[in-house]
Amino acid sequence: MKSTLCVLIAILAGLMCHSASAQTAALKPAGPKPIVAKARVPLMEDFGNLKSGSVVPDFALKTSEGRDANFYDYSKGKVTIFSLWPAVSGPPEKLLEFFNTLATKYASSGVQMLGIAVYGTNVDVQAWKDKNAGKFTFPVTLDPLGKYSLPTKTRDKMTVDELKAERARSTEFYSKTISMRLGGKITPVPTIVVVNAEGQLVGWTLGMLPNVNDGVENLLLRAGLKLAPEDMPSKVYTSAETKIVPTKTAMPKLLEIGAKAPDFTVVDLEGHPVKLSDYLGKVVVIDFWATWCGPCIASMPHTNEVAKTYKDQGVVVLGSCTSDTRENFEKWVKTNQAKYSNFIFAHDPAGRTPATIAIKQYGVTMIPHQYIIDRNGIIAGHCVGYLPGEVLLEAQIARAGIKVDPAILAKAQIDQQKRDLDH
């Protein structure tokens, strides 16, 4: 199950959707997807609590044949690039090619490339090695922690106590990962770390960044390696540029329940204006979504069913496409509108700017985010994110005076208790 949380932040800087790996996502709540700033530079210095310049402690590994090994067995006295990557899939092909080029080209200069497969077994690693035979010459090892065993029940089938126990099991497992033991943080994979010949942390970067090569090359320069002209990064970053300076960012404030819902105008597929005030006297579910937001799309079948079930009581769903282009909106709605016939789809003309209705007027930082507006234009409730089987939306429209089956409301209470465990 993929994470269903998308966040809207620093839109001027760009868009990036985050989704958890299948290992961790099995227990993560659904929530909005993020629009976050792209990385300012392609490298970072401190690895969580492990500061740049500190000696990287030794840690246990397994060879693909199952023998015990340690990080120092490979790194002692060498500039070491080690990458944590998924045991089953390995790194992307281009990244593997880049790693192997560095490994073969700079071995005589004392560079050690080391692959560390995580969240898997010896069988997974060996299968990957067989599949990629001839594409790499450096050692590939395994995090002995192994694979997280998924629960026998899906989250929606668990009781609150079962979910609590599973959450504890998950937390214990991930506390033992290499990244947690080194820096006290879980990092997305592939993660790439560079250690100098003295065993000190130089810095790290993420394998999914478009300029990951620049990041690794900068780190190698900082480790004292002399790179060939063709391997020089497109930009050499100074330490001042890569140090993380804590800043306080004022986040938009969500509107409170009981407040008057600000009126706004969006534009439908035919180019006609659609106002919130057009539906005064109805119970309106404002569904802030975007075409790039997978969790938003995943929530739509349920929201559409809610609109269909309660339309006789005056419920309407206004799907306000936010932080997205008009072109994307039109293409998506033309393709999908028939599946969601109970939605009123419209587009925020502010597009991909920070001036969107969702952010500026409603304080939304995560999508899907649904505001429930009562018949008098007052905010009665809201839902953030969605997980399959949840009925939280039904509970929120009940707050606006809609009659909902008590059994559904009882289930919504359990769904909310599960959500509370996730925070």
C-alpha positions as CSV (number, residue, x, y, z in Angstrom):
1,M,0.0,0.0,0.0
2,K,1.5,3.3,-1.0
3,S,1.5,6.3,1.3
4,T,-1.4,8.6,0.6
5,L,-0.1,11.8,1.9
6,C,0.9,14.7,-0.3
7,V,2.0,18.1,1.1
8,L,1.8,21.5,-0.4
9,I,4.9,23.6,0.5
10,A,7.2,26.0,-1.3
11,I,5.5,25.6,-4.6
12,L,7.6,28.2,-6.4
13,A,10.6,26.0,-5.8
14,G,9.0,23.0,-7.6
15,L,7.0,19.8,-7.2
16,M,7.9,16.5,-5.7
17,C,5.6,13.7,-4.5
18,H,6.8,11.4,-1.8
19,S,5.7,7.9,-1.3
20,A,7.0,5.4,1.3
21,S,8.6,2.1,0.4
22,A,6.3,-0.9,0.5
23,Q,8.1,-2.0,3.6
24,T,7.2,1.1,5.7
25,A,4.1,2.2,3.9
26,A,2.2,-0.8,5.1
27,L,1.6,1.0,8.4
28,K,1.6,4.6,7.3
29,P,-1.6,6.6,7.3
30,A,-3.0,7.9,4.1
31,G,-2.6,11.5,3.8
32,P,-2.0,14.2,1.4
33,K,0.8,14.3,-1.1
34,P,3.6,16.9,-0.8
35,I,4.6,19.7,-3.0
36,V,8.0,20.4,-1.5
37,A,11.0,22.4,-2.6
38,K,13.5,20.5,-4.7
39,A,16.9,20.0,-3.1
40,R,18.9,23.3,-3.1
41,V,22.1,21.4,-3.6
42,P,22.6,17.7,-4.4
43,L,24.5,16.8,-1.2
44,M,24.2,17.1,2.5
45,E,26.9,17.1,5.2
46,D,25.5,15.8,8.5
47,F,23.8,12.4,8.3
48,G,21.2,12.9,11.0
49,N,23.0,12.9,14.3
50,L,26.3,11.8,12.7
51,K,28.1,15.0,11.9
52,S,30.4,15.6,8.9
53,G,34.0,15.0,10.0
54,S,33.0,12.5,12.7
55,V,34.3,8.9,12.4
56,V,31.7,6.6,10.9
57,P,31.3,3.7,13.4
58,D,31.8,0.2,12.2
59,F,28.6,-1.9,11.6
60,A,27.8,-5.5,10.8
61,L,27.1,-6.7,7.3
62,K,26.6,-10.0,5.5
63,T,28.2,-11.1,2.3
64,S,25.8,-12.3,-0.4
65,E,27.0,-15.8,0.5
66,G,25.8,-15.3,4.1
67,R,29.2,-14.9,5.8
68,D,29.6,-12.3,8.6
69,A,31.4,-9.1,7.6
70,N,31.9,-5.5,8.8
71,F,32.0,-2.2,7.2
72,Y,35.6,-1.7,8.2
73,D,36.6,-4.8,6.3
74,Y,36.0,-2.8,3.1
75,S,36.6,0.8,4.1
76,K,39.8,0.8,6.2
77,G,42.2,3.4,4.8
78,K,40.1,4.0,1.7
79,V,37.8,6.7,0.3
80,T,34.6,4.7,0.5
81,I,31.3,5.3,-1.3
82,F,28.6,3.1,0.2
83,S,25.1,3.0,-1.0
84,L,22.0,1.6,0.7
85,W,19.6,0.2,-1.9
86,P,16.6,-2.1,-2.0
87,A,17.7,-5.7,-1.9
88,V,15.2,-6.8,-4.5
89,S,15.4,-4.0,-7.1
90,G,18.9,-2.6,-6.5
91,P,19.8,0.9,-7.7
92,P,18.5,2.4,-11.0
93,E,20.5,1.2,-14.0
94,K,22.1,4.6,-14.7
95,L,23.2,4.9,-11.0
96,L,24.7,1.4,-11.1
97,E,26.6,2.3,-14.2
98,F,27.9,5.5,-12.5
99,F,28.9,3.5,-9.4
100,N,30.8,1.0,-11.5
101,T,32.6,3.6,-13.5
102,L,33.9,5.2,-10.2
103,A,34.8,1.8,-8.8
104,T,36.9,0.7,-11.7
105,K,38.3,4.1,-12.7
106,Y,39.5,5.2,-9.2
107,A,40.3,1.9,-7.5
108,S,44.0,2.6,-8.0
109,S,43.5,5.9,-6.2
110,G,42.2,4.1,-3.1
111,V,38.5,4.4,-3.8
112,Q,36.2,1.6,-2.6
113,M,32.6,1.3,-3.8
114,L,30.3,-0.8,-1.6
115,G,26.8,-1.8,-2.3
116,I,24.6,-2.6,0.8
117,A,21.3,-4.2,0.1
118,V,18.6,-3.5,2.6
119,Y,15.2,-4.8,3.5
120,G,15.9,-8.2,1.9
121,T,17.5,-11.6,2.2
122,N,20.6,-13.4,0.8
123,V,18.3,-14.9,-1.8
124,D,17.2,-11.5,-3.0
125,V,20.8,-10.2,-3.2
126,Q,22.0,-13.3,-5.1
127,A,19.1,-13.0,-7.6
128,W,19.9,-9.4,-8.2
129,K,23.6,-10.2,-8.7
130,D,22.8,-12.9,-11.2
131,K,20.5,-10.6,-13.1
132,N,23.1,-7.9,-13.2
133,A,26.1,-10.0,-13.8
134,G,28.8,-8.1,-15.7
135,K,27.3,-4.7,-14.9
136,F,29.4,-4.2,-11.7
137,T,32.8,-5.1,-10.3
138,F,32.5,-3.9,-6.7
139,P,31.3,-5.9,-3.6
140,V,27.6,-6.1,-2.8
141,T,26.7,-6.9,0.8
142,L,23.5,-7.2,2.8
143,D,22.2,-5.5,5.9
144,P,21.8,-8.5,8.3
145,L,18.6,-7.0,9.7
146,G,16.8,-8.6,6.7
147,K,13.3,-8.2,5.5
148,Y,10.3,-6.8,7.5
149,S,7.7,-9.4,7.7
150,L,4.4,-7.9,6.7
151,P,1.4,-8.5,9.0
152,T,-1.1,-11.2,8.3
153,K,-3.9,-8.6,8.3
154,T,-4.3,-5.5,6.3
155,R,-4.5,-2.3,8.3
156,D,-8.3,-1.9,7.7
157,K,-8.9,-5.4,9.1
158,M,-6.9,-4.8,12.3
159,T,-8.4,-3.8,15.6
160,V,-7.0,-0.7,17.3
161,D,-5.0,-2.9,19.7
162,E,-3.7,-5.0,16.8
163,L,-2.6,-1.9,15.0
164,K,-1.0,-0.6,18.1
165,A,1.0,-3.8,18.5
166,E,2.0,-3.8,14.8
167,R,3.1,-0.2,15.1
168,A,5.4,-1.1,18.0
169,R,6.8,-4.1,16.0
170,S,7.5,-1.8,13.0
171,T,9.1,0.8,15.1
172,E,11.4,-1.7,16.7
173,F,12.4,-3.2,13.4
174,Y,13.3,0.1,11.7
175,S,15.2,1.3,14.7
176,K,17.8,-1.3,13.9
177,T,18.4,-0.3,10.3
178,I,21.9,0.9,9.3
179,S,20.7,4.5,8.7
180,M,19.1,4.6,12.1
181,R,22.1,3.1,13.9
182,L,24.4,5.6,12.1
183,G,22.4,8.8,12.2
184,G,19.2,8.1,14.0
185,K,17.2,8.6,10.8
186,I,15.4,6.6,8.2
187,T,16.5,7.7,4.7
188,P,14.9,6.9,1.3
189,V,16.8,4.4,-0.8
190,P,19.1,4.5,-2.6
191,T,21.1,6.6,-0.1
192,I,24.7,7.3,-0.9
193,V,27.3,8.1,1.7
194,V,31.0,9.1,1.2
195,V,33.6,8.4,3.9
196,N,37.2,9.7,3.6
197,A,40.4,7.6,4.0
198,E,40.5,8.5,7.7
199,G,37.1,7.0,8.2
200,Q,35.3,10.3,8.7
201,L,31.9,11.2,7.2
202,V,32.2,13.6,4.3
203,G,28.5,13.7,3.5
204,W,25.7,12.0,1.7
205,T,23.1,12.3,-1.1
206,L,20.0,10.6,-2.4
207,G,20.0,8.3,-5.4
208,M,16.7,9.6,-6.8
209,L,17.9,13.2,-7.2
210,P,18.3,14.2,-10.9
211,N,21.8,15.7,-10.1
212,V,23.0,12.8,-7.9
213,N,26.2,12.5,-9.9
214,D,27.1,16.1,-9.0
215,G,26.5,15.3,-5.4
216,V,28.7,12.2,-5.3
217,E,31.5,14.0,-7.3
218,N,31.4,17.0,-4.9
219,L,31.7,14.6,-2.0
220,L,34.7,12.8,-3.6
221,L,36.4,16.1,-4.1
222,R,35.9,16.9,-0.4
223,A,37.3,13.5,0.5
224,G,40.6,14.6,-1.2
225,L,40.2,12.6,-4.4
226,K,41.5,14.1,-7.6
227,L,38.9,13.6,-10.4
228,A,39.6,13.4,-14.1
229,P,38.3,16.4,-16.0
230,E,35.4,14.4,-17.5
231,D,34.3,13.4,-14.0
232,M,34.2,16.9,-12.5
233,P,30.8,18.0,-11.2
234,S,28.9,20.7,-13.2
235,K,29.2,22.9,-10.1
236,V,31.5,22.7,-7.1
237,Y,29.6,23.6,-4.0
238,T,31.1,25.4,-1.0
239,S,30.5,24.2,2.5
240,A,28.5,27.4,3.2
241,E,26.1,26.3,0.4
242,T,25.6,22.8,1.8
243,K,25.3,23.4,5.5
244,I,21.7,23.1,6.7
245,V,20.7,26.3,8.5
246,P,17.5,25.8,10.6
247,T,14.9,28.2,9.5
248,K,11.4,28.8,10.8
249,T,8.8,28.7,8.0
250,A,5.4,30.1,8.7
251,M,2.9,27.4,7.7
252,P,-0.5,28.3,6.4
253,K,-3.1,28.1,9.2
254,L,-6.1,25.8,8.7
255,L,-9.5,27.4,9.0
256,E,-11.2,26.5,12.2
257,I,-14.5,24.5,12.5
258,G,-17.3,27.0,13.0
259,A,-15.6,29.7,10.8
260,K,-17.3,31.2,7.7
261,A,-16.0,29.4,4.6
262,P,-14.3,32.0,2.3
263,D,-16.0,32.2,-1.0
264,F,-13.9,31.6,-4.1
265,T,-14.2,31.1,-7.8
266,V,-12.8,28.2,-9.8
267,V,-13.2,27.3,-13.5
268,D,-14.9,24.2,-14.8
269,L,-14.0,22.1,-17.9
270,E,-16.0,24.2,-20.2
271,G,-14.5,27.4,-18.9
272,H,-17.4,28.5,-16.8
273,P,-16.8,30.1,-13.4
274,V,-17.9,28.0,-10.4
275,K,-18.4,29.7,-7.0
276,L,-18.6,28.1,-3.6
277,S,-21.5,30.4,-2.9
278,D,-23.4,28.9,-5.8
279,Y,-24.1,26.0,-3.5
280,L,-25.4,27.8,-0.4
281,G,-28.1,25.7,1.1
282,K,-26.3,22.5,0.2
283,V,-23.7,20.6,2.2
284,V,-20.5,21.0,0.2
285,V,-17.5,18.8,0.3
286,I,-14.6,20.8,-1.1
287,D,-12.1,18.2,-2.3
288,F,-8.7,19.8,-2.9
289,W,-6.8,17.5,-5.3
290,A,-4.2,17.5,-8.1
291,T,-3.7,15.2,-11.2
292,W,-0.1,14.4,-10.0
293,C,-1.4,13.3,-6.5
294,G,-1.9,9.5,-6.5
295,P,-3.5,9.6,-3.0
296,C,-6.0,12.1,-4.3
297,I,-7.0,9.9,-7.2
298,A,-7.2,6.8,-4.9
299,S,-9.7,8.6,-2.6
300,M,-12.1,9.6,-5.4
301,P,-14.1,6.4,-5.7
302,H,-15.1,6.6,-2.1
303,T,-15.8,10.3,-2.3
304,N,-17.9,9.8,-5.4
305,E,-19.9,7.1,-3.6
306,V,-20.5,9.4,-0.7
307,A,-21.8,12.1,-3.0
308,K,-24.1,9.5,-4.7
309,T,-25.4,8.1,-1.5
310,Y,-26.2,11.4,0.2
311,K,-27.1,13.6,-2.7
312,D,-30.8,13.3,-1.8
313,Q,-29.9,15.1,1.4
314,G,-28.2,17.9,-0.5
315,V,-24.6,16.8,-0.5
316,V,-22.4,18.0,-3.4
317,V,-18.7,17.4,-4.0
318,L,-16.7,20.3,-5.5
319,G,-13.4,18.9,-6.7
320,S,-11.0,21.9,-6.8
321,C,-7.9,21.0,-8.7
322,T,-5.0,22.8,-7.0
323,S,-1.3,23.4,-7.7
324,D,-1.7,22.0,-11.2
325,T,-1.8,23.2,-14.7
326,R,-5.0,23.9,-16.7
327,E,-3.7,21.5,-19.4
328,N,-3.2,18.6,-16.9
329,F,-6.7,19.3,-15.4
330,E,-8.5,19.3,-18.8
331,K,-6.7,16.1,-20.0
332,W,-7.4,14.2,-16.7
333,V,-11.1,15.3,-16.4
334,K,-11.9,14.5,-20.0
335,T,-10.5,11.0,-19.5
336,N,-11.9,10.3,-16.0
337,Q,-15.1,12.4,-15.5
338,A,-17.4,9.5,-16.5
339,K,-16.0,7.4,-13.5
340,Y,-16.8,10.2,-11.1
341,S,-20.1,11.5,-12.3
342,N,-21.0,12.9,-8.8
343,F,-18.1,15.3,-8.7
344,I,-18.2,18.9,-9.9
345,F,-14.7,19.3,-11.3
346,A,-13.1,22.7,-11.5
347,H,-9.6,24.2,-11.7
348,D,-8.0,26.9,-9.6
349,P,-6.6,29.5,-12.1
350,A,-3.7,30.2,-9.8
351,G,-2.1,27.1,-11.2
352,R,1.2,26.1,-9.7
353,T,1.8,29.3,-7.7
354,P,1.6,29.9,-4.0
355,A,-1.6,32.0,-4.6
356,T,-3.9,28.9,-4.7
357,I,-7.2,29.0,-3.0
358,A,-6.2,25.8,-1.1
359,I,-3.1,27.5,0.5
360,K,-4.0,31.2,0.7
361,Q,-7.6,31.0,1.7
362,Y,-8.0,27.6,3.4
363,G,-4.5,26.9,4.8
364,V,-4.1,23.5,3.1
365,T,-0.7,22.0,3.2
366,M,-1.6,18.4,2.4
367,I,-3.9,16.9,-0.2
368,P,-6.3,15.2,-0.6
369,H,-7.9,17.6,1.9
370,Q,-11.6,17.9,2.1
371,Y,-13.5,20.7,3.8
372,I,-17.1,20.1,4.7
373,I,-19.2,23.2,4.5
374,D,-22.7,23.2,6.0
375,R,-25.9,24.7,4.4
376,N,-25.1,28.1,5.9
377,G,-21.6,28.3,4.5
378,I,-19.9,27.4,7.8
379,I,-17.0,24.9,8.1
380,A,-18.4,21.8,9.8
381,G,-15.4,19.6,9.5
382,H,-12.5,18.3,7.3
383,C,-10.7,15.1,6.3
384,V,-7.0,14.9,5.5
385,G,-5.9,11.9,3.4
386,Y,-7.6,8.6,2.9
387,L,-7.0,4.9,3.5
388,P,-9.1,2.2,1.8
389,G,-12.1,1.2,3.9
390,E,-12.2,4.4,6.0
391,V,-15.5,6.2,6.5
392,L,-14.1,9.4,8.1
393,L,-15.8,11.5,5.4
394,E,-19.2,10.2,6.4
395,A,-18.6,11.2,10.0
396,Q,-17.7,14.7,8.9
397,I,-20.8,15.3,6.7
398,A,-22.9,14.0,9.7
399,R,-21.5,17.0,11.6
400,A,-23.1,19.2,8.9
401,G,-26.5,17.7,9.6
402,I,-26.5,14.8,7.2
403,K,-28.2,11.6,8.5
404,V,-25.7,8.8,8.5
405,D,-26.2,5.1,9.6
406,P,-25.1,4.8,13.2
407,A,-23.1,1.7,12.3
408,I,-21.0,3.8,9.8
409,L,-20.4,6.4,12.5
410,A,-19.3,3.7,14.9
411,K,-16.8,2.5,12.3
412,A,-15.6,6.1,11.8
413,Q,-14.7,6.3,15.5
414,I,-12.5,3.2,15.1
415,D,-11.0,4.6,12.0
416,Q,-10.1,7.8,13.8
417,Q,-8.6,5.9,16.7
418,K,-6.3,4.1,14.2
419,R,-5.4,7.5,12.7
420,D,-4.5,8.8,16.1
421,L,-2.0,6.0,16.5
422,D,-0.2,7.3,13.4
423,H,0.6,10.6,14.9
